[in-house]
Amino acid sequence: MSAHEADVHPISPELPAMFDGMKLAAVATVLYILVRCLNLKSPTGPPDLTYQDTALNRFLLKSCPQLTKE
């Protein structure tokens, strides 16, 4: 053990983990508030659907009739 290694003594080893948890909680709170504000201002209309008549789409509509239910 060198002299430099002997001088390094952490005061509390769980302290950095606690600060990381606090940072994570703060970021999560900000993101939650941001998402809530964006969702409140977004329109609640139905989505615009586009349909292209391709072989794959015809196959999917034939094989899965639930896709044509409204």
Buried (B, 14 or more C-beta within 10 A) or exposed (E): EEEEEEEEEEEEEEEEEEEEEEEEEEEEEEEEEEEEEEEEEEEEEEEEEEEEEEEEEEEEEEEEEEEEEE
